Amino acid sequence: MPAKDRAFLNVWDDTVSGRDLLISLTIATLLSLGGYLLAPWPAPGPLVLGIAGAILGFFISALLFRPKRRLDIEGEA
C-alpha cells in the first residue's frame, strides 16, 4: 500500500503510521516484560533487565521505523 494512502497518527509532534506504532509497542513490551520475567529474583535484577529491555526495544524500533514527517513551506523569504 502506498504511503500516501495509509492513515497516519500524530504522536508527540511526530507523524507515524498506526501499524508501525503498534509493532513498536509490541517489540518494546515483549522485551521489557521478557527481561523482567526472566531475571533472577534478588531485588534489582528484574528492574534492571526490564529497563534494559525497554531501551533495547526503543533502539530496535528506531532502526526499523523512520518518522513520517511532512514539511509544509509557506512562502519563501
Residue pairs with C-beta under 8 A, 6 or more apart in sequence:
3 17
3 68
6 17
6 19
7 17
7 18
8 15
8 16
8 17
8 18
8 68
9 15
9 16
9 17
9 18
9 21
11 21
14 67
14 69
15 67
15 68
15 69
15 70
16 65
16 67
16 68
17 68
20 64
20 65
23 61
23 64
23 65
24 57
24 61
24 64
24 65
27 57
27 60
27 61
28 53
28 54
28 57
28 58
28 61
29 57
30 57
31 53
31 54
31 56
31 57
31 60
32 50
32 51
32 53
32 54
32 57
33 50
33 53
34 53
35 46
35 49
35 50
35 51
35 52
35 53
35 54
36 46
36 47
36 49
36 50
36 53
37 46
38 49
39 45
39 46
39 48
39 49
39 50
